[in-house]
Amino acid sequence: MESSSLEIDLPDTNEEGKLYVVDSLNNLNKLHLCSDGSQHRLSMYEENTGDLMTWSSISCQHLFFVTLIIILIVSLALVSFVIFLTIHTGNKMDEVTSRLAFERKNTEDLQNINSMILKHLNQSGIMEKEENLFTENST
């Protein structure tokens, strides 16, 4: 009976197809020859692989949550760093602004002193004498 199931005419299939068909027929024959004890072992193997699948899914979930926690910690650290840089930059900007205001005040004070000196020199006539000296030396 087995030899009759293996003797099949395969005119239209290529070599790989023939091998696939022969392999499938061998698998069917093995299933028909399995005893009840073999079926029991097969079902035990399927149960064990089911346990492994459950364990694998649990470990996969565990790995996912650990990765999620690590990503959250890293993102929290980055946000904290950005907040620190923002505060630090704000403090530096305040410092630069106060320096600029101080320098502006000093510049205005120097301009006022310069104008006062020029007024005093014009009133005393010293500037006129110096202008005459410059014009006499140039001619």
Buried (B, 14 or more C-beta within 10 A) or exposed (E): EEEEEEEEEEEEEEEEEEEEEEEEBEEEEEEEEEEEEEEEEEEEEEEEEEEEEEEEEEEEEEEEEEEEEEEEEEEEEEEEEEEEEEEEEEEEEEEEEEEEEEEEEEEEEEEEEEEEEEEEBEEEEEEEEEEEEEEEEEE
